[in-house]
């Protein structure tokens, strides 16, 4: 019996190749899109789940509101980890990590710049699942100047990872670290992915009892059955116990007085598995993802698949007149309705199976392009095939039955006497469900068009917004701290090169994550109500002119002014928060150590116009520039058509001073673009998926228009014989469809506006949704639909009426 169903289904589908091709192509595109998005979603949701105890691991975050700033930090005080393990019984283990921006590692005569380095407590191997292939986990990071490296790093420096333990690595030409362990490479799906883990005991600051300083990423492994919320509640009691006395000593206030003044210094927790997608704190170990994009891509995948299924339902029910006599004859010959339903469902499942095979092939072919768009490295391998094959078989059954459910029950319900007498109503008209499904399809398409245009418009706004500094033609040379005392010489020599406009040496740049925040006070009384929590950046006298910052009052730093070492320049936001009409020549006091025991006074000599030093998702906060020496990077403003030659000259200067050090550079506009890489990827993917959704919807509309024209063939023939123009016939055939598209626009436009307006709220600086975006989306939908329908309408209108009327 089943064999007969399959054979009949195959013959029916072969007989109607046009209908079959449209359905197969639509479903294949929908399934291929879903498959690619499934790869993306599964990858994003799998971060940090390789850890055996992932459900019990939490990171401690610090929520600080002070001095006009409200910010969440992924870091916490140095002594917190030890206090957690000692004072809170729910804690099984705790560990600290801190990123120190890497070192140069010697390999022969070459120095390799390694950025993926973390200092870690020995308990890192108790908290995280980091399998060690050589060495002893319990003792590997106990002693100072010990390092555990990944398998890839071990191969790079020692060829054989198993022979790396016991050997030494030379950091920055002179500092020796002993290799005490080799671990397997950390999976890419980790919120931190480092190749070097240095012993925390090497760092002097790790032993400081500084409860008001936040430099360490602290994690805890809770005991089995421990309640995370009860643990969280105990954090504030711990802070009152240990940080309270220091808060009283430094600011002369208690936690209650701090809170009463509208400020806070609260510890919070975030589950390990949520860090990648749901955390956006300062001091993250690596840039994370965004759960919102996971939701968006999942919704898009479902919408596109629904559009493809709607196509199947629409085309199957639209063909009802073609198969009505078949149903009538089958029923007269004794076929029960259940057999007819099974027959139609088998056709649906067969179409879905063929589409699924084509979808897997298409996904395989387009996977490299999708990897490039999504910045991923997906591949079809044994692991992926283990879930892909059964998953696709289940999808074929579910989608096949879902897409064919209504057509099967609709077609099998025809009464044979009505069919054989020719009384069955046919054609495009008369089906409210089919009209609803067309509206549904195009509503989704219009929603995606509006969303894509809004994203594109916001990205263009970001690219062209005046940020308050000049990033074009700005070359940033990284790692200049390696030059030590010769850094100033390198800067001066670079400034003398033809094509160089100016240069400034500091790592504190708007496009870098190099940051430092400090509490500043207008007097030595340290009144918290007058405090200013600001970014405090060490810069030279070339910083303002090189970056094109604008002085609105006062003056710049000067080498000729010896007192400028105790001077500062603030931005407009800092001036507003100070609440002083004219801050010039006023004093601000800043801490000089992590324990806040030493304070130094600085005189304000200038005010600069606000500039966006972080993402446009954030409001501009207070910034204070201090005159001093920071060798984090050298920013070079260039003005030459031959940038390649100039880069070669700068590289030669570098090699003359540091022949064995790697020359590493970037351009500031590229660094700026990298900040919005996630949004750019989303914009590209949105364009592709929107195009696919429109193509699939138009395939269905194309098929419906073809059947509508076929069913009204005799009417068209009679109208032509009576003198109707082609344009009149095209308008007649298009009117019903265009009416549905207009209804789709009415439904989709406000929903899309609400959704995209909500997305724009994540940007502090944004381009509001313009009226032309909605108008252009409506025009595109109407134009695309009209072109799709017109092809069939014109074809029917120009057909010789003799062909349609010869049977009469």
N, C-alpha and C positions, 0 to 999 in steps of 0.2 A: 504493500500500500504506500509506504513512504517513498519507495523507489518510483512509483507512479506519480506521486505528488511532485517529486523533484524533476522528473522527465517532462511533465506538463508545464511546470513553472519555467523550465529552460526553454521549451518551445514558445511559450507566450512571450517571454522576454526577448527571444531572438526575433520573433515576428514584429515586435515594436521596438526596433533598435534605437529610434530617436528618443522615445520615452525612457528606455533603459539607460542610454548614454547620459542623459541629463541627470537622472537620479543617481547613477553610479558616480559621475563626476562631482556632483554636489556633495554626496555623502563622503566621497574620498577626500575632498578638500576639508570638509568639516572634521573628519576623523584624524587626518594628518595634522591639522592645527591643534586639535585636542591632545594628540600624542606628544607633540613638541612642548606644549604648555605643561603637560603632565611631567615631562622630564624636568622642566624648570621648577615647578611647584614642589615636586618630591625632593629635588636637590636643596631648595631653600628651607624646607621644613626638616631636613635631616641634619642640620648643623648641630654639632656637639653631641649628637646621639650615639657616637661611637664610644663615649665614656660609659663604662659599666654602671656607674653610680650616678648617671646624669640626672635622675629624678631627685637626688638628695643634695645636689651641689647648687649653691647660691653665691652670687657675688654681692658684696656690700657696696651700695651706692651712698653718696653723701649729697643731701639736698641742702644748699646754702642760700639763704636770703640775707644779704647784708650790704650796707653802703649803696643802696639803689640797684643792686643786682640780684636776680633770682635765677639760680643755675643748678643743674644736677650734674654731679661728677661721678665718673666710674671709679674714682680713686678715693682713698681713705687714709687715716693717720698710720704712721709706721708701727706704733706699738699695739694697734688694734688686734692683729691676728693672734698674738700671744695672750692678750686679755680675753679674747673670745674663748680660746681653748681652756683657759684656766678658770673662768668665772661662770660660763654658761654650760650646764650639763648636757644640753641638746647637741652641742658641737662635738663631733668625733675627731675631726682634723681641720686645721686652717692653714692657709698658704698665702704668701704675698708674691706678687710679680711686679716688676717695674722695667719699663722700656727706657734704655739709656741711649737710643739712637745709633748704636753700633760702633764698631771699631775697624781699623785696618788690620787685616790678618796676613801675616807673612807666609808666602809660599815660594821657596827658593829666593830669588832676587826680586820677586814681585810682591807688591802689597795689594791685596784684594779688599775692596770696601764691602764689608758685611753689615747690612742694616737690620737683619732679622735676628736680633739678640735680646734676650731677657735675663734679668737677674731673678733668681727664684730661691725660695726656701727649700730645704731638703724634703719637706712633706709634699712637694708637688706630685711625687709619684704615688702618694697615698690618696690624694684627692682625684687627680686625673688619670685616665688610662693611657699611659705612655710606655708601651712594652719595651723593655731594655734587652738588646741582643748581645751586649757585652758590658760588664761592670756590675756593681752591686747597688741597687736603687737606694737602700737605706743609708748608705754612707757616701754616695757619689757627690753630693753637694754640701757636705758638712763643713769641710775645711775651706779657708779662703783660697782664692785663685784656683778653683777647680771649675771645670766646664764639662757639661754633657752635650754631645752633638748628635745631630740626626744622621741617619744612614747616608743620605745624599751628601752632607757636608763631609762625613768621614771618607767617602769615596773621592771627594774633590781634593782633600789634603793628604790622605794616606793610602789611597787606592783600595786597600782591604780594610773594611770596617772592623773586622774582628781583631785586627792588629793595632787599632788606634789607641786603645786604653793603655795608659802609662806614658804615652808620648806627650809632648808639649806643643802648644801653639803660641806664637809670639804676636801680641797685640800692640799696635802703635810703636813698633820697632824695639820696644824694651820690656814690656810687661809680659811675663810668662804665665800661662794658664795650663795646668795639667789636665789632660783628658782622662776623666774617671768613668765615663760611660758613653755608650752609643745606643740611641733609641731608634725605633722604626720611625719613618717619616710620618708626621702628623697628617691625618686625612685633610684634604682640601676643605671639607665641610666642617671647619672649626673656626671659632671667632678669634682665635689667635693661631698663627702658623709660623713658628720660629724654628731656626736650625741650630741655635746656640742657647744653652741655659747655663748661666754663670752663677756661681755660689753667692747667695745673698750676703754671707758673712764678709765678703770682699768690700762691701759698701759701708762706709762709716755712718752714713745717714740712716741706715737700716737699724742702727742701735740707739738712735736718738729717742728720747721720751717726748716727742713733739706731737701733742694731741690736737693742735690747732693747724697743723700742716697736712696737706692731702696729696701725697705723691705715689702711693702704692695701691695697686689693684689687689684687693683682698677677697679671697674665696673661702667658703666653709663647706665641709661635708657634714651634714647632719646625721645623727644616729637613726637607725631604723625605727620607724614609727613616730619620729619627732614631728611636732606640729610647727610648720614654718611661721605661722602667724604668732604663735606664742613666743617663738624665738625672736621674731621681729619686735615684739613688745618689750623684750628685755634689753634691746639695743640701747634705747634711750636711758634706761637706768644705768647701763654700763658707761655711757657718755657722761652722765651726771657725776658718776663716781670718779672717773679719771680725767675727763676734759674739763669738768666743772672748776676744779682748783686753778687750772691754768687760765681758764676764761676769766676767773675772778682776779687772778694776778696780773694779767695783761690788760684787760679792758675794764676791770673793776666792776663787773656785772655778773649776776648769776644767770642760769639758764632761764629761770622764770622772768627775770627782768629783760633778757634778750627777746624772749617771746612776746612779752608785753609791749615792747617797742616795735613789734611788727616784723622782727627778724627771726631767723631760725638756723639751726645747725643740727639737722636730723639725719640719722642713718636709716637707710632703707635697704630692701633686698630685691633681687631679681633672679628668677630661676635661670640656670645655665642655658636651658634650651630656648629661652626667650631672648637671650642677649643679641643674637644676630639680627633678628627681625623687629624686636620691640624696644631696643635701647638706643638712645641717641644722646648720650651723655658726653661731657667734656672728658678727655683723657681715655677714650676707648683705645684698646690695644690695636684695633684695625677697623677700617670703615665697615659698617654693617649693611644689611639689606633693609627692606621696608615691608612690613606685613601688609600694608595697604596695596602695594603692587601685586603681592601674591593673591589677595582678594580680587583685584581688578582683572588679572590675567585668568584666574579661575572662572570669573563671571563671563569674560569674553569667550573663553573656550566653550562654556555651556551655551552661550547665546549663539555662537556659530554652529554648534551641533544642532541646536533647536531649529535654526533656520534651515539646515539641511534636511532635518526630519519633517519640517513643515512643507518643504518642497515635495517630498515623497507623498505626504498625505494629500496635498493639493492636487498634484498631477494624477494621482490614483483616482480620487473622487471626480476630478474633471473628466476623466476618461470613462466615467460610468456608462455613458450612452454606448460606447464602443463595446462594452462587455456585458451590457444588460441582457442581450439575447442569449449570450453564453450562459449566464446565470439562470435565465428562464428555462432554457432547454435542459440544463442539468437538473433543475428542480422537478421538471415534468418527468424526467427519466428516473426520478427517485433519489437524487442526492440529498442527504440531510444537510441542514444548515451548518452543522459542525464540520462536515467534510469541506464545504465551501470556504469556511473560515480558515481551516487548516491549509487549504490550497493557497489562499491569498497570503496568509502569513508565511508560508514556505517561499513564495515569490519574494516577499519582503526580506526575509532572512538571506535568501540567495543574493539579492542585490546588495545587501549590507556586507555579506561575506566578500563578494568581488571588490566592493569599495574598500573594505578593510585591508585586503591584500595590496591594492593600489596605494592606500594610505601609508602602509608600512614602507613600501618602496619609495614613495614621495618623501616621507619623513627622513628616510636614510639618505636620500639624495640632497635634501635641503638642510640636513643637520649641520654641516660645516658653516653654512651661511647663518643659521640660527645661533650657533655657538659664537660666531663673531659679533652678532647683534647683542646677544645677552651676556657676553663676556663669561661664557661657561666652556666646559670641555666635555660635553656629553658624547657618548659613543655607544654603538650597538655591540655589546659583548655578552659573554655567557651569563653574567650577573643580571644584566638588563633583560636578556631574552627569557630568563627564568620567571620573571613576572609579566613580561610583555606578551608572550604567547597565550598563557591562560587568561590574562587580562583582556586581550583582544577577542578571544573566543567568547568570553562572557559579554563583552561589549556588543559583539555581533548579535547574540541572542537577545539582549536587552533592547538595543537600539532597533534591531530588525522588528521585534514584536511591538515596540513603542511606536515606530514609524508606520507599521502596517496595521496596527490595532483598529484604528477608526475606519480606514478603507475596507478592511476585511469585514467588519460588522455592517458597514454601510452598503457594500455591494451584495453581501449575502442576504440582506434584508429585502431585496427586490421581490415583489410578488409576480410570479410567472404570468398570470393572466393579464396583468397590467402591462407587462413588458411585451408580451407577444401581440397585444392589441395596439402597441405603439403609443400608449397613453403616458409613458414615463416622461416626466419633465426632464429636459436635458439642457446642456449648455452651461455657460458661465453664470448666468443669472439664476437666482433662486436658492443659492447656498450661502446662508449667513455665516456658517462656520468657515467656509473657504475665504470669504471676504475678511473675516476676523483674522485668519491666519496670514493673509497678505498684509493687513495692517500691522500685525505683530512683527512680521519679517522686516518691513521697512521702518517700523519704529526703532527696532534694534539698530538697523543700518544708519538711520539718521542720528541716533544717540551716539554711535561710534564716530560718525563724521564730525559732529559738534565737539566731542571729546578730543579727537585728534587735532582739530583746528585750535582749540583752547591751549592744548599742550604746546603745539608749535608756536603759537603767539607768545606764550609765557617764556619759552626758550629764547625767542628772538628778543624779547624785552630784556632778559638777563644779559644777552650778548651785547646789547647796545646801551644799557643803562650806564649813566655816569656814576662810577663807583667812588669818585673822589680821589682816585690815583690813576696813573698811567701804566698800563700793563703791556702795551704794544712795544715791540722792539726792545724788550727787556730780557736780557740773558742772565740766568741765575746759575752761578758756579757753586756747587755743593761741596761740603766737607773741607772748607778752608781752615777749620781748626787744626787740620793736619799740618798746616804750614808753620804753626807755632809762632815764633818771633819774626818769621819772614813774611807773615800774612800782610803786614802793612806795606812791605816792599813790593809784594805782588800786586796789591791794589794800586799803588802809585805807578808802577810800570804799565799796568793795564790802562790806566787813565791817560797815559801818554800816547797810546796807539791811535793811529788815524782811524776815524770812524767811531771812536768812543766819545760820547757826549759827557758822561759822568759815571761814577761808580760809588757804591756805598757798601760797607761791610757790616752785616748783622744777619742773624738767622731769623729775626722777628720780621716776617713779611706777611702781607695780607693773604697770600696764596699758599702759605706753609702752616703746618700744625704746631710749629715751635711757639709755645705760649708760656706766659708767666703772669699769674694774677696775685695782687697784694692788697692788703688793707691799708689805706692811707687816712691820716687824720690831720685836721687843720691846726691842732695844737698838741702839746705834750700831755694834756689831760686825757686823751684817747677816749673822748666821748663817743659812744657807739651811735648816737643819734646824728652825729656829724660825720660819721665814717664814710669813706668812699672805697668801694671794692672795684678795682680797675685792673686792666691789662697794663703791666709795667714793662716796657720794652727798652732795652739798652741799644742805643743807636749812635751814629757819628754825625758830624756836621753836614755830611753829604746826603743824608737820608731824605730829607724833605725835598731838596731840588731834584734828586735823582728820580724819586717816585712821583714827582709832580704834585705833592701835597700843597694845599693853599694855606698860607698864614693869614688869619683874619685879624690878628692883633699881636703886638709884641715883635720879637725877633727870633731868628734861628740860633742854634748853637754856633760857637766860634772857637777856633783853636787859640785865637789871641786873648780870649777871656778865660783866665785861669780859674775863675770862680764857677765856670759852667759845669764843673764836675759835681757841684752841689745844686744844679739847676734842673728844671724840668719844663717840658712843653706838654700841654694837655689838649685834648680835643673838645669840641663844643659840648658833647654829651657830659663830659666830666665837669665842665664849667657850669652847666645847668644844674647838675646834681649837687654841686657845692653850694648853690643858692646865693652866690655873691655876684653883685652887679659887675665888678671889675676884679677878676682874680689875679691880674698881673701884679707881680712882686709879693703876692701872698705866699705863705709857707704851707707845705704838706710834709708830714712825717711818715716814713716808711720803715718797716722792720728790716734788719740786715742779717737775720739768721732764722732758722726754722723754729727756734724756741721763742722767737719774738722778745728776746731779752735786750737786744741792742736796736735802738731807733736812730734814724738820721733825718735831719731836716733838709728839705729841698725848696728852693725859691722858684716860683712860676715865672718864666720869662716870655712865654708865648702861648697863643691859642691857635690850633689848626682846625680847619673845617672838617667836619665828620667825614669819614670814609668807611666803606664796607670792608672790614678786615676779616669777616667770616662769611658764611653762607648768607644769601639773601633771604633765607628762611628765618634768620635771626635779626632782631632789631640791633641797631648800632649801639654798643655799650661804651662806657668810658675807657679811654686809652691815655696813658701817660708815657711820654718819651723821656728817657734819662740819657744824659751824655756819658758815654763810656765805651768800652771795648768789648765787642762780641764778635767772634769769628765763625759764626755758624754758616754763613754763606756770603758770597760776593755778588751783588746785583749790578749789572753793567747795562747802562742805557746806550744803545748803539744807533747810529744813523748812517747807514751805508747800503748801497745796492749789492755789494759783494760780501755778503755775510759769511760765505764759506771761507774766504781768504782771512777775514778778521778772526773767525773761530780758530783757524789754524795758527795765527799769530798768538792768540791768547793761550792756546794749548802749549805752544812752544815756551812761553813764559812760565807756565806751570811746570813743564818737564825740566826746565833749567833749575828751578828751585826744588822740586820734589820728583826726581826722575823715576822713582819706584812706586809712586802713588798714582792711583787711578784718577783720571780726569773725568769728572762727572758733572753734567750740566743739563739744564732744561730752559724752556722759555716761559715767562710768566703767564702769557695768555694761554699756553697749553696747560699749565698748572691750574689756572682758573677754570678752564673747561673741565678738568678732571673732577672738580668739586661737584659738578652737576652731571657727571657721567651716568648716574642712575636715571636721572630725568631724560637725558638724551637717548639712552637705550630704550626707555619707556616710549618716548616719542617715535623712534624708528619702528619699534615693534607694533605700536598702535597704528601707524600708517599701513604696515603690512597686513595686520589682522583686519583692519577696517576694509582694506581693499578686497581681502578674501571674503569678508561678510557680504560686501556689495556684489561681488561676482556670483556668490552662491544664491543670494536673493534674486539677482537678475536672471540666473539660470531657471529658477522656478517661474519667474514672471514671463520669461521667454517661452517656456513650455505651456503655461496657461494661455498666453496670447495666441500661440499656435493652435491650441484646441478650440479656443473661442472662435478664431477665424474659420477653422474647419467646420465647426458646428453651424456657423452662420453663412456657409458657403452659398447656399441657394438664395438666401436673402440678399447677399452681396451681388450675386449674378443678376437678380431681378432689378435691383437698384441701378446697376450699370446699364442694363438694357433700357431702363426708363430715363437714362441721361445723367445719373449721379456722377459728380467729379471724384477723382481719386482722393483729393483733400477732404471731401465730405465723408467718404467711407473711412478714411484713416481717423478722422475725428470721432466718428461713430464708434469704431472699435476701441479707441483709446480712452474714451470718456469714462467708462466704468472703472478702468484701472487707475486713471489719474485721480479720480475722486477718492479712491482708497489711499493713494499716496499722500494726498492733501490731509486726509484724516490722520495718517501716520505722523505728519509734521506737527499737527495740532497736539497730539498726545506726547510725542517724543521731546519736543523742544523744551517745555518747562521742566521735565524730569532731568534732561541733560544739563540744563542750566543749573539746577539745584545741586546735582552731583559734582559738576566741574567747579562750581563756586566753592563747594566744600573742600575740594582738592586744592584750590588756590589759597585757602585759608592757611595752609601749611607754610606759605611764603609771607614773611613780614613785608616784603616789597614785591608787588605783583601788578600785573596788567589786568584790570577788570574785564569781564567778558563784554566785548564790543557788539553792537547791534549787527554789524556786518558779518560777524561770525555765524549768527543764527540765520541771517538772510542768505549767506553763501551756502550754508548747509542745506537749507530748503531748496535753493536753486539747483544745487548739485543733485539732490535726490530726485527732483522733478525731471531734470535734464537726462539723468541716467535712465530713469524709468521710461521716459518718453522715447529715447533712442532704442531701448530694448523692445518696447511694444511696437514702435513704428516699423521696425524691420519686418515683423510678421504682418502688420496691418497693411503696409505698402505692397508686400508680396501678394496678399489676398486681394487688394484693390486693383492691381494690374493684371490679375489672372483673367484669361479669356472666359467670359460668362458661359460660353458654350460648354466648357468642361464641367461646370457645376450644374447646368440645367439639362444636359443631354438625357439624364435618366427620367425626366418628367415627360 
